[in-house]
Amino acid sequence: MNALAATNRNFKLAARLLGLDSKLERSLLIPFREIKVECTIPKDDGTLASYVGFRVQHDNARGPMKGGIRYHPEVDPDEVNALAQLMTWKTAVANIPYGGAKGGIGCDPAELSISELERLTRVFTQKIHDLVGVHTDVPAPDMGTGPQTMAWILDEYSKFHGYSPAVVTGKPIDLGGSLGRDAATGRGVLFATEALLNEYGKSISGQRVVIQGFGNVGSWAAQLISENGGKVVAVSDITGAIKNSNGIDIPALLKHVKETRGVRGFHGADVIGPKSILVEDCDILIPAALGGVINRENANDIKAKFIIEAANHPTDPEADEILAKKGVVILPDIYANSGGVTVSYFEWVQNIQGFMWDEEKVNDELRTYMTRGFKAVKEMCKTHDCDLRMGAFTLGVNRVARATVLRGWEA
Ligand SMILES: NC(=O)c1ccc[n+]([C@@H]2O[C@H](COP(=O)([O-])OP(=O)(O)OC[C@H]3O[C@@H](n4cnc5c(N)ncnc54)[C@H](O)[C@@H]3O)[C@@H](O)[C@H]2O)c1
């Protein structure tokens, strides 16, 4: 099932549990605006190259739309649509005053030079600058983009609209970025995992953890989990997968990845097949790379007791059913990886206030939001007698539905 079909299915199940009427359901599902632009740039060798950029603005009932921009060869309109919708429910679950959006450019950033990436980002910004804005739609980094990409967007946008640091989040600190934003999604994953384990009378200490993806989210999650006594026994990235049942030395792996740009070749662990990472023996599995990786082909072989969805939509609905029968507890993406957008919200607030918070305040506030979010999700699970995914969906959809009705927008 593709990402959009899976997301729509989860939304419809939640709408049914909430008893939403069909007109409201329809108006919540249909995106506010879908943008598709051609971005042509001169390459370093003087030839021209064209890339397709997307921005889907899903919903703005609760505030400006918010969501990342992804650079990846597999970016397609359906996937961007699904991710935009997930952002609408995610910002509502986090209870921050935003709607949802998502964007991307179909390109392989590893094959573009820094100056080509800069030109591509600036052309994309020129094409969408009048459709995004501090109180309209606030982009952020996602897979294949980072603080430098946000700096280029901020600079290009400011040429048209005057200096506007709050137009993007995930910026470098020197341009108004928030302390703690870089680690925020990984730190949120830690807080979310702690909240879940607490329900089972457990703590992170001693848990055996497997992580797919060692980029921003996966590497920060690995670092913070190991600092808190968890044992990271296997990790993978695009370059390969490695395992050490005694626990991988994460600081040493971080150093290796910084030097070689991948986990491949790390001496402190054994090489395993990239597909076997998800079915390794462990207590906690954290997918932190691509969507759709847990599916009917591998769900039966998964050994983890808990899955923490750091990536967006890593589990498809067929796998959800198989895993539920096996008793595996899944902490869903729209709650588990909401630490990033929550600290993005803190960054936007700081930019608008013109006042910078210290890192301790950012991390303390993040813990408060993640803990409160977990309690709210559990309340919905009790009310609707459902699993954590439906608890999170009903929470998010209900909050957006209430805002929609209050604004008089239901058809
Ligand atoms: N960065 C954020 O703040 C944030 C917030 C919420 C959700 N997410 C989600 O988390 C996931 C990771 O995002 P990120 O920001 O860490 O991206 P990133 O680009 O920093 O890292 C992605 C990682 O995934 C690895 N990867 C790519 N293809 C892979 C494959 N086939 N097998 C194994 N590993 C593979 C890459 O090598 C890299 O280590 C995405 O699904 C993203 O949407 C990110």
The ligand as an SDF file (V2000), in Angstrom:
LIG
                    3D

 44 48  0  0  0  0  0  0  0  0999 V2000
   15.1140   15.5940   10.8010 N   0  0  0  0  0  0  0  0  0  0  0  0
   14.0040   15.7450   11.4980 C   0  0  0  0  0  0  0  0  0  0  0  0
   13.8820   16.6630   12.3350 O   0  0  0  0  0  0  0  0  0  0  0  0
   12.8480   14.7810   11.3320 C   0  0  0  0  0  0  0  0  0  0  0  0
   11.6750   15.0170   12.0490 C   0  0  0  0  0  0  0  0  0  0  0  0
   10.6240   14.0850   11.9760 C   0  0  0  0  0  0  0  0  0  0  0  0
   10.7660   12.9730   11.1730 C   0  0  0  0  0  0  0  0  0  0  0  0
   11.9090   12.7830   10.4540 N   0  0  0  0  0  0  0  0  0  0  0  0
   11.9820   11.5750    9.6280 C   0  0  0  0  0  0  0  0  0  0  0  0
   13.0680   10.7760   10.0820 O   0  0  0  0  0  0  0  0  0  0  0  0
   13.6320   10.0570    8.9650 C   0  0  0  0  0  0  0  0  0  0  0  0
   15.1140   10.3730    8.8860 C   0  0  0  0  0  0  0  0  0  0  0  0
   15.2900   11.7740    8.7220 O   0  0  0  0  0  0  0  0  0  0  0  0
   16.7270   12.4690    8.9410 P   0  0  0  0  0  0  0  0  0  0  0  0
   16.4530   13.9150    9.1180 O   0  0  0  0  0  0  0  0  0  0  0  0
   17.5120   11.7290    9.9700 O   0  0  0  0  0  0  0  0  0  0  0  0
   17.3850   12.2620    7.5150 O   0  0  0  0  0  0  0  0  0  0  0  0
   18.9470   12.2080    7.1330 P   0  0  0  0  0  0  0  0  0  0  0  0
   19.0160   12.4910    5.6910 O   0  0  0  0  0  0  0  0  0  0  0  0
   19.7620   13.0190    8.0830 O   0  0  0  0  0  0  0  0  0  0  0  0
   19.3070   10.6660    7.4150 O   0  0  0  0  0  0  0  0  0  0  0  0
   18.6940    9.6150    6.7520 C   0  0  0  0  0  0  0  0  0  0  0  0
   19.4580    8.3460    7.0990 C   0  0  0  0  0  0  0  0  0  0  0  0
   18.8050    7.2450    6.4890 O   0  0  0  0  0  0  0  0  0  0  0  0
   19.7880    6.4680    5.8120 C   0  0  0  0  0  0  0  0  0  0  0  0
   19.1920    5.7210    4.7110 N   0  0  0  0  0  0  0  0  0  0  0  0
   18.7170    6.1720    3.5200 C   0  0  0  0  0  0  0  0  0  0  0  0
   18.2780    5.1530    2.7830 N   0  0  0  0  0  0  0  0  0  0  0  0
   18.4640    4.0450    3.5340 C   0  0  0  0  0  0  0  0  0  0  0  0
   18.2410    2.6670    3.3140 C   0  0  0  0  0  0  0  0  0  0  0  0
   17.7190    2.2290    2.1650 N   0  0  0  0  0  0  0  0  0  0  0  0
   18.5570    1.7830    4.3130 N   0  0  0  0  0  0  0  0  0  0  0  0
   19.1030    2.2200    5.4890 C   0  0  0  0  0  0  0  0  0  0  0  0
   19.3650    3.5020    5.7360 N   0  0  0  0  0  0  0  0  0  0  0  0
   19.0520    4.3990    4.7640 C   0  0  0  0  0  0  0  0  0  0  0  0
   20.8220    7.4850    5.3530 C   0  0  0  0  0  0  0  0  0  0  0  0
   22.0750    6.8830    5.0100 O   0  0  0  0  0  0  0  0  0  0  0  0
   20.9030    8.3510    6.5950 C   0  0  0  0  0  0  0  0  0  0  0  0
   21.7460    7.7380    7.5560 O   0  0  0  0  0  0  0  0  0  0  0  0
   12.7880   10.4730    7.7580 C   0  0  0  0  0  0  0  0  0  0  0  0
   11.7430    9.5540    7.5900 O   0  0  0  0  0  0  0  0  0  0  0  0
   12.2470   11.8320    8.1560 C   0  0  0  0  0  0  0  0  0  0  0  0
   11.0540   12.1440    7.4680 O   0  0  0  0  0  0  0  0  0  0  0  0
   12.9480   13.6680   10.5050 C   0  0  0  0  0  0  0  0  0  0  0  0
  1  2  1  0
  2  3  2  0
  2  4  1  0
  4  5  1  0
  4 44  2  0
  5  6  2  0
  6  7  1  0
  7  8  2  0
  8  9  1  0
  8 44  1  0
  9 10  1  0
  9 42  1  0
 10 11  1  0
 11 12  1  0
 11 40  1  0
 12 13  1  0
 13 14  1  0
 14 15  2  0
 14 16  1  0
 14 17  1  0
 17 18  1  0
 18 19  2  0
 18 20  1  0
 18 21  1  0
 21 22  1  0
 22 23  1  0
 23 24  1  0
 23 38  1  0
 24 25  1  0
 25 26  1  0
 25 36  1  0
 26 27  1  0
 26 35  1  0
 27 28  2  0
 28 29  1  0
 29 30  1  0
 29 35  2  0
 30 31  1  0
 30 32  2  0
 32 33  1  0
 33 34  2  0
 34 35  1  0
 36 37  1  0
 36 38  1  0
 38 39  1  0
 40 41  1  0
 40 42  1  0
 42 43  1  0
M  CHG  2   8   1  16  -1
M  END
$$$$
